[in-house]
Amino acid sequence: MTHVTIPYQTGTLVVLGDLHFDRYQRHGLDPIKAWGFEDILWEADVLTLGKRLLRKLQRTVPR
């Protein structure tokens, strides 16, 4: 296992699982904005994404 040192800026660790984006999109909402997480996500030292969320991103984000 390779160890990685994460630079400390804010001390914020964000862990996201399945946010059920499809349910929010049906109502024209964005859960990140709805919960006020935008600034937290941009300033976090670490962002960990759940496996199911990553699979959805792989299908929607252009390479």
Secondary structure as UniProt FT lines:
FT   STRAND          13..16
FT   HELIX           21..26
FT   TURN            27..28
FT   HELIX           31..34
FT   TURN            35..36
FT   HELIX           38..43
FT   STRAND          46..49
FT   HELIX           51..60
//
